[in-house]
Amino acid sequence: MAREDPQLVAGIRAGDSATLEQVVRTYLRQIERAGRGAGLDAHQAEEVAQATFVTFIETARRFEGRSTVRTWLFGIFFRKLQEARRGFAKDRKMDDIHEVFESRFDERGHWSTPPRAPDAQLDTEETLDQIEECLETTPERQRAAFALREIEELSTDEICNILDVTRTNLGVMLFRARNRLRECLESKGLRR
């Protein structure tokens, strides 16, 4: 397992503002990307990233350097992601049917933006949207494992440490996530 640079560990433990700022600057975009990869919208990903770094700064004195800063941050991120999902689920509400109707149709009852024809060519953005939709149907831990591996490109050891799973368990989670994603995309008509 990788150990962190002793000077960096000392700076973090001492609460040195320059060191803490350096860590935030280095990892902020990665944490936000991981939030997006985990299915959060941009605003939610930003909120989770902020909560991650608040906890990082509050607990910096306890960092011992037994793992890398990145692994430690992603461990905090994963816990904050779970907390946020519970909060976001409580905040969801049903759309008012009148608002939905008015936003999709004009005053004559015609579509404001007509649905696309079934044979319309998918572009990259639509494909990415479909991948996001498919990932939303994947169980949370499998989705997290997939995002940490495929989006953040963390090592097996780092992911196992963050998710607190064995290498074998991680392999099973990644297989299931990839298989689910493939099946979902194929059901949407996307093939190799």
N, C-alpha and C positions, 0 to 999 in steps of 0.2 A: 504494500500500500504506500502511496506517495506521501511524503511528509513535506510540510511547507518550510520555506526559508526562515531560519531563526530570527533574522532581523525584522521580517514582515510580521511574524508572530508577536515579537516583542512590541512592535509599534501598535498592533491591533490591541493587544492586552493592556497597553498603557493608555489606550484611548487617544492616541496621537491623531489630531484632526487631519493632518496631511495624509497619513497612512489610510485612515478611514475613507477620506475623500478619494484617494487613489483606487481603493477597492470598489467603491460605488461607481466611479467612472469606468473602471475596467469591466464590471459585470452587469451594470444596469440594463443595457440593451439585450444581453443574453437572457436575463431573467424575464424581461418583457416578452421576448420572442418565445420563450418557453410557455408563458401564459397564453399567448396566441395559439401556440401549438397544442395546448391543452384544451382549446375550444373556447377561450374567453374572447370577448370583443376587445377592441383596443383600450377602451376606458377601464374595463374590468382588469385587463392585464396590467395596466398602469397602476391601479389600486393595489393589486396583489404584489407588484414589484415594490411599491412604496412600503407596504406592510412588512415585506421581507427585509428591507434595509433598515427600517425602524427597529425591528427585532435584532438584526445584526448589530446595530450600534448599541442597543441596550444591553446586549449579552456579550459584547466584544471582549470583556475582561475574562470571560470563561473559555475563550478559544485557546486550545492547547497546542494546535498545530499537528495533531496526530493524523489529520487528513488535510487535503488542500483547502484553501479558502473557497474555491469553486464548489467542491463537494459539500462543504459546510453550508454555504449559501443555498445550494439547491435542496439540501435537507430542510432548511428553514422555509424555502419557497414551497416545497411540497406540502408542508403542514399548513402554511398560509393559504395555499390553493384549496385544500380540503375545507378549511374554515370559511373561505369565501364562497365556495360552492353551496355550502349550507345556507349562508346569508342570501346569496342570489336566488336560491330556490324559494326562500320565504318572500322575497320581493316581487316575484313574478305574479302577474295578474292577467286575467282574461281580457282580451281586446273587446271593446264595445263594438257590437255588430254594426251600428250606425257609422261609427268612425271608420271602420274597415271598408264598408260599402262606399262611403263618400270619398275615401282616399283612392279607390280603385276604379270608380266610374264617374263620368261627367254628368252634367245636369240632364242630358238626354238619355242617360242609361247606357251609354257606350263606354267601352273600356278606355280608361285614361292611357294605360299602357297595355295593349293587347298581349295575351299570352303568346309565347313563341310557338311556331309550328314544330311538331314533334321531330321533323327531320332537319331542324336548324343545326348548323355546324357549331359545335362547342368550341369556345376559345379557351385559352389558358385560365382566365379568371373564373369562368364557369366551372372548369374542371377542378380548380382549387376549392371553389365553394362546395362542390360535391364531395371532395375529399374531407372537408371540414364537417359536412353533414354526416358523412359515414363515420367519422371519428367520434361524433357526438353519441352514436349508438354503442360505442365501445365502452366496456366497464372502465371506471375511473383509473384504477391502478394499471390496467393494460394500456390505456391511453397515455398515462404519465410515462410508463416505460418506453412506449413508442416515441413520444415526443423527446424524451431525454436522449434516446439512442439516435433517432433519425434527424431530428431538428437541431438539437444541441450537440450531437456527436460526442456524448460522454462515453467514457470507457465502461466496460462491463463492471469492473470493480467499483467505479464511482456510482453507477446506477444502483448496484446491489447495496452499497452503503447508504445511499439516499433513501431507497425504498425499503431497506431492511429486509432483503430477500436473499436467498442463495442464488448462485450462478444458474443452477438447474431450473429453479423457479422463474428466474428472469427469462431464461430461454423459452420456457413454456408460455410466459406472458407475452413475449414478443411474437412467438409463432401465432398465438391466438389473435393478437391485435392485427397482425399482417393478414391473416386468413380472413378475419372479419372484414377488414378494409377491402380486400380483393373481392370477396363475395358481394359486398354492398355496391362497389363500383361496377361490377359486372351486371348486377340487377338494374343499375341505372343506364346500362347500355355501353359502358366504357370497357373496352377490351384492348389488349396489347396490339 
